[in-house]
């Protein structure tokens, strides 16, 4: 239950309840240095946890209070240590947060305002203080655990301390790598696409509405329906050519036609706020012909033949021929599991096309090229290398060293945090409301001044 409560706490650390659910409770139930804990801080999080796990009892409030006090202890110390979070950092994350929420609501600002009972500007203002505090806490936490490392002997000791009957059972896992080649756009289709966008640009110059032409012609399925609107973004959000053009525009200025890996774009800068920009665009993507697709598949098949005949190493093939825009390119072709951050996948976590491809493969086999289609509709071809495969097994150092090392490191970080909290409590003014006097989890907090 404690792990579940910590998860809920993380979710709540930067949330605003809807207008329908919001309740104002302003009683101070805790003081940590100069930081106050309101009863609403605890009750809002308890309410959310209860919705997700109805069987939670009142003891969950004690766990939540413990977490809130620890966060406030770090926040208080961050202020004492003069840790700084810049306005640009805050604005960047605010933009991303608001954009994410709007995307969930299909960019419907009316729905947003009805849900929160406030305008977007007002919600930004409410988020701002919470976000600044969150960033300060993260900085403080990073400083506390900065020196946490584990040696191989510590990993072994950590593993040996786990009772044998408590060792986790791991499902079958695989490591896979890929070579990916996308069909190239031929010059005839590229010329046609560019000329089409030049014509659209001239229509806008002559008085046509950008948004209407974006809805009619843009090949970007996400923004096209919104009149080309991409919302607010900060540096690093777009590919290089697009970003360079966008940041060189003046407000309401129309760009020339620019080319990126996605095709040809026409941009208009709507607003600028510090390091953040609000742009819209029209994308025209050159058509990929069946001949282009055949050439890409044949190229990948030739590269595969060179690898399996030991004419070139697999990693060289990745560096020389694989698309350099995909994440695996910088990792020697190895796919990284987004759930764990390592290269191991339970077979059920793999894309179905990869799963069925490797099902009958042997270790170090390289598959024949096969087609895949991204969520954007972009088509490509990939060959999959099966690097390793484990059978279902109990955890062992030999097979699961990287996982055990990660667990040992996390344990050490938690130890650093616990020791820091216990030591800092002794030198920090702490006050708790009597309604938490029965919480065993809060015993250590009563040692403060």
C-alpha positions in Angstrom: 0.0 0.0 0.0 2.9 2.4 0.8 4.2 2.1 -2.8 0.7 2.9 -4.1 0.4 5.9 -1.9 3.8 7.2 -3.0 2.7 6.8 -6.6 -0.5 8.8 -5.9 1.7 11.5 -4.1 3.8 11.8 -7.2 0.7 12.3 -9.4 -0.7 14.8 -7.0 2.4 16.9 -6.6 1.5 19.0 -9.6 -2.3 18.6 -10.0 -5.3 20.9 -9.8 -8.6 19.4 -9.1 -11.6 20.1 -11.3 -14.1 22.8 -10.4 -16.7 20.2 -9.5 -14.3 18.4 -7.0 -12.5 21.3 -5.5 -13.0 21.9 -1.8 -11.3 24.7 0.2 -9.9 23.4 3.5 -7.4 25.9 4.9 -6.5 24.4 8.3 -2.7 24.2 8.9 -1.9 20.7 10.1 1.9 20.8 9.8 4.8 23.2 9.9 8.3 22.3 8.5 10.7 25.2 9.0 9.1 28.0 7.0 6.8 25.6 5.0 3.1 25.0 5.9 1.1 21.8 5.3 -2.6 22.4 4.8 -5.2 19.8 5.5 -6.3 20.2 1.9 -2.9 19.0 0.8 -3.5 15.7 2.6 -7.3 15.4 1.9 -7.0 16.0 -1.9 -4.4 13.3 -2.2 -6.3 10.9 0.0 -9.4 11.5 -2.1 -7.6 10.7 -5.3 -6.0 7.6 -3.8 -9.4 6.5 -2.5 -10.9 6.8 -6.0 -8.2 4.5 -7.4 -8.1 2.1 -4.5 -11.5 2.2 -2.6 -10.3 -0.2 0.1 -7.8 2.3 1.5 -8.3 3.1 5.2 -7.4 6.1 7.3 -3.9 4.8 7.8 -3.3 6.0 4.2 -3.5 9.6 5.5 -0.5 8.9 7.7 1.6 7.7 4.8 0.6 10.7 2.7 1.4 13.1 5.6 4.8 11.4 5.9 5.5 12.0 2.2 4.3 15.6 2.3 6.4 16.4 5.3 9.5 14.9 3.6 8.8 17.0 0.5 8.4 20.2 2.6 11.6 19.4 4.5 13.5 19.3 1.2 11.8 22.4 0.0 12.7 24.3 3.2 16.3 23.2 2.9 16.4 24.2 -0.8 15.4 27.7 0.1 18.0 27.8 2.9 20.7 26.6 0.5 19.6 29.2 -2.1 18.9 26.7 -4.8 17.6 28.6 -7.9 15.1 27.6 -10.5 15.0 30.0 -13.5 11.9 31.6 -14.9 12.7 30.0 -18.3 12.7 26.5 -16.7 9.3 27.2 -15.1 7.7 28.7 -18.2 9.0 25.8 -20.4 7.5 23.2 -18.1 4.3 25.2 -17.7 3.9 25.3 -21.5 4.4 21.6 -21.8 2.0 20.8 -19.0 -0.8 23.0 -20.4 -0.2 21.7 -23.9 -0.4 18.1 -22.7 -3.7 18.7 -20.9 -5.2 20.5 -23.9 -4.1 17.5 -26.1 -6.1 15.2 -23.8 -9.1 17.5 -24.4 -8.6 17.7 -28.2 -7.3 21.3 -27.9 -10.8 22.4 -26.8 -10.1 25.4 -24.6 -13.8 25.7 -23.6 -13.7 22.2 -22.2 -10.5 23.0 -20.4 -12.0 26.1 -18.8 -15.2 24.3 -17.8 -13.3 21.5 -16.2 -11.0 23.7 -14.1 -13.5 26.5 -13.6 -10.8 29.0 -14.7 -9.1 30.4 -17.8 -5.9 28.9 -19.1 -4.0 32.0 -17.9 -5.5 31.5 -14.4 -4.6 27.8 -14.3 -1.1 28.6 -15.4 -0.9 31.0 -12.5 -2.1 28.3 -10.1 0.3 25.7 -11.5 3.3 28.1 -11.3 4.0 28.0 -7.6 3.5 24.3 -7.4 5.8 23.7 -10.3 8.5 26.0 -8.9 8.3 24.1 -5.6 8.5 20.8 -7.4 11.6 21.8 -9.3 13.3 23.0 -6.1 12.5 19.7 -4.4 13.9 17.8 -7.4 17.1 19.9 -7.2 17.4 19.2 -3.5 16.8 15.5 -3.9 19.4 15.3 -6.7 21.9 16.9 -4.4 21.2 14.5 -1.6 21.6 11.3 -3.7 24.3 12.7 -6.0 27.0 10.5 -4.5 24.9 7.3 -4.5 26.8 4.6 -6.4 27.1 0.8 -6.0 30.1 -1.4 -6.6 29.9 -5.0 -7.9 30.5 -6.3 -4.4 27.7 -4.2 -3.1 25.4 -5.5 -5.8 26.4 -9.1 -4.8 25.8 -8.3 -1.1 22.4 -6.8 -1.9 21.3 -9.8 -3.9 22.5 -12.3 -1.2 20.5 -10.5 1.4 17.3 -11.2 -0.4 15.7 -14.4 1.1 15.8 -17.2 -1.5 12.0 -17.7 -1.2 11.5 -14.0 -2.0 13.5 -13.8 -5.2 11.4 -12.4 -8.0 10.4 -14.6 -11.0 11.3 -13.1 -14.4 9.4 -13.9 -17.5 11.2 -14.8 -20.7 13.1 -11.7 -22.0 14.9 -10.8 -25.2 17.3 -8.2 -26.4 16.8 -7.0 -30.0 18.5 -4.6 -32.3 17.4 -3.1 -35.7 18.5 -1.6 -38.9 15.8 0.8 -40.3 15.6 2.3 -43.7 12.9 4.6 -44.9 12.0 5.1 -48.6 13.6 8.2 -50.0 11.4 10.8 -51.8 12.3 11.0 -55.5 13.0 14.4 -57.0 9.9 14.5 -59.2 7.6 14.1 -56.2 9.7 16.6 -54.1 9.4 19.2 -56.8 5.6 18.7 -57.1 5.3 19.0 -53.3 7.4 22.2 -53.1 5.5 23.8 -56.0 2.2 23.0 -54.3 3.3 24.7 -51.1 4.7 27.7 -53.0 1.2 28.1 -54.6 -0.4 27.9 -51.1 2.0 30.5 -49.8 1.1 32.9 -52.6 -2.6 32.4 -51.8 -2.0 33.5 -48.2 0.1 36.5 -49.4 -2.9 37.4 -51.6 -5.3 37.4 -48.6 -6.4 33.8 -48.1 -6.7 32.5 -44.5 -3.8 30.4 -43.3 -6.0 28.3 -41.0 -8.5 27.4 -43.8 -5.7 26.4 -46.2 -4.1 24.3 -43.4 -7.3 22.5 -42.8 -7.7 21.9 -46.5 -4.2 20.9 -47.6 -1.8 20.2 -44.7 -0.5 16.6 -44.5 0.0 16.9 -40.7 -3.0 15.0 -39.3 -2.4 16.4 -35.8 -2.3 20.1 -36.5 -4.1 20.3 -39.8 -7.6 20.0 -38.3 -6.6 22.8 -35.9 -5.7 25.2 -38.7 -2.1 24.2 -38.5 -1.8 25.3 -34.8 1.1 23.6 -33.0 0.5 25.3 -29.6 3.3 26.6 -27.4 6.8 25.0 -27.5 10.3 25.7 -26.3 13.7 25.2 -28.0 14.4 21.6 -28.7 10.8 20.7 -29.4 11.2 20.7 -33.2 13.7 19.3 -35.8 16.6 21.7 -36.5 15.5 23.2 -39.8 12.0 23.8 -38.6 13.1 25.3 -35.3 15.7 27.6 -36.9 13.1 29.0 -39.2 10.5 29.4 -36.4 12.8 31.3 -34.1 13.9 33.7 -36.8 10.4 34.9 -37.6 8.8 38.0 -36.2 5.3 37.9 -34.8 2.7 37.3 -37.5 5.5 36.8 -40.1 5.1 34.2 -42.8 8.1 32.0 -43.6 9.5 30.9 -46.9 9.0 27.3 -47.8 11.4 25.1 -45.7 12.4 21.5 -46.0 12.7 18.9 -43.2 12.7 15.2 -43.0 8.9 15.3 -43.0 8.5 17.3 -46.2 8.0 21.0 -46.9 6.6 23.5 -44.4 5.1 26.9 -44.4 5.3 28.6 -40.9 3.7 31.5 -39.2 4.8 32.8 -35.8 1.7 33.7 -33.8 3.2 34.7 -30.4 6.5 34.7 -28.6 7.0 34.5 -24.8 10.6 34.5 -23.7 12.1 31.3 -24.9 8.7 29.9 -25.9 7.0 30.3 -29.3 3.5 29.6 -30.6 3.5 28.7 -34.3 1.3 27.2 -36.9 2.3 25.4 -40.1 1.2 23.8 -43.3 3.0 20.5 -44.2 3.1 19.1 -47.7 4.7 15.7 -47.8 6.1 14.4 -51.2 4.4 11.2 -52.2 6.4 8.0 -51.8 5.9 5.8 -54.9 6.0 2.0 -55.0 9.3 2.3 -56.8 10.8 4.3 -53.8 9.5 1.6 -51.5 11.0 -1.2 -53.5 14.4 0.5 -53.6 14.4 0.9 -49.8 13.5 -2.8 -49.2 16.1 -3.9 -51.7 18.8 -1.8 -50.1 18.0 -3.2 -46.7 18.1 -6.7 -48.1 21.5 -6.1 -49.5 22.8 -4.7 -46.2 21.4 -7.7 -44.4 23.2 -10.0 -46.8 26.5 -8.2 -46.1 26.0 -8.7 -42.4 25.0 -12.4 -42.4 27.9 -13.2 -44.7 30.3 -11.5 -42.3 31.3 -8.9 -44.9 30.5 -6.1 -42.5 29.8 -6.0 -38.7 26.2 -5.3 -37.6 27.1 -2.1 -35.8 28.9 -0.8 -38.9 25.7 -1.5 -40.9 23.7 0.5 -38.4 26.1 3.4 -38.5 26.4 3.4 -42.2 22.8 2.6 -43.4 20.2 2.8 -40.6 18.2 6.0 -40.3 20.0 8.4 -37.9 16.7 9.9 -36.6 15.5 6.9 -34.7 16.5 6.3 -31.0 18.3 3.0 -31.7 20.8 4.6 -34.1 22.8 6.1 -31.2 22.7 2.8 -29.3 24.3 0.5 -31.8 20.9 -0.4 -33.1 19.8 -1.8 -29.8 16.2 -1.1 -28.8 15.6 0.4 -25.3 12.6 -0.7 -23.3 10.7 2.6 -22.4 9.3 0.9 -19.3 12.6 0.0 -17.7 15.3 2.1 -19.5 17.3 -1.0 -20.2 17.6 -3.2 -23.3 15.5 -6.2 -22.0 12.0 -6.7 -23.2 9.4 -9.2 -22.0 8.1 -10.6 -25.2 4.6 -9.3 -24.5 6.1 -5.7 -24.4 7.4 -5.9 -28.0 5.6 -4.6 -31.0 3.6 -7.4 -32.5 5.5 -7.3 -35.8 8.8 -7.7 -33.9 7.4 -10.4 -31.6 6.2 -12.6 -34.5 9.4 -12.0 -36.4 11.8 -13.2 -33.7 9.5 -16.0 -32.5 11.3 -18.7 -34.5 14.7 -17.0 -34.8 18.0 -18.2 -33.2 20.4 -16.0 -31.2 22.3 -13.7 -33.6 19.9 -14.3 -36.5 19.1 -11.2 -38.6 15.6 -11.2 -40.0 14.6 -10.5 -43.6 13.4 -6.9 -44.1 9.7 -6.3 -43.2 7.5 -3.3 -43.5 6.2 -1.3 -40.5 4.1 1.9 -40.3 4.5 4.5 -37.7 1.6 6.3 -35.9 2.2 9.3 -38.2 1.6 7.0 -41.2 5.2 7.0 -42.3 6.3 3.7 -43.8 9.7 2.1 -43.3 11.5 -1.2 -43.4 13.5 -2.9 -40.7 15.6 -6.0 -40.1 15.7 -7.3 -36.5 18.8 -8.9 -34.8 18.0 -11.2 -31.9 20.8 -10.6 -29.5 19.7 -12.7 -26.5 16.8 -14.6 -25.1 16.3 -15.9 -21.5 13.9 -18.5 -20.3 11.4 -17.8 -17.4 13.5 -18.0 -14.3 14.1 -16.8 -10.7 16.4 -13.8 -10.4 20.1 -14.6 -10.6 23.2 -12.5 -10.7 24.4 -14.3 -13.9 21.2 -13.5 -15.9 19.9 -10.3 -14.3 22.9 -8.4 -13.1 21.8 -5.0 -14.6 18.3 -5.3 -13.0 19.8 -6.3 -9.6 22.3 -3.4 -9.9 19.5 -0.9 -10.6 17.6 -2.3 -7.5 20.7 -2.0 -5.3 21.3 1.5 -6.5 17.7 2.5 -5.8 17.9 1.0 -2.3 21.1 3.0 -1.6 19.4 6.2 -2.8 16.5 5.5 -0.5 18.9 5.0 2.3 20.6 8.3 1.6 17.3 10.0 1.6 16.1 8.4 4.8 19.3 9.2 6.6 19.2 12.8 5.3 15.6 13.3 6.4 16.3 11.8 9.9 19.4 14.1 10.4 17.7 17.2 9.0 14.6 16.7 11.3 16.9 17.2 14.3 17.8 20.7 13.1 14.4 21.9 11.8 11.4 23.2 13.5 8.6 20.7 13.1 5.0 21.0 14.3 2.2 18.5 13.7 -1.5 18.7 14.4 -2.8 16.5 17.2 -5.1 14.6 14.7 -2.0 12.8 13.5 -0.8 11.8 17.0 -1.8 8.1 16.4 0.3 7.8 13.2 3.2 5.4 13.8 4.7 6.5 10.4 5.1 10.0 11.8 7.0 9.1 15.0 10.4 10.5 13.7 8.8 13.9 12.9 8.0 14.4 16.6 11.8 14.6 17.3 12.1 18.0 15.7 12.1 21.2 17.7 
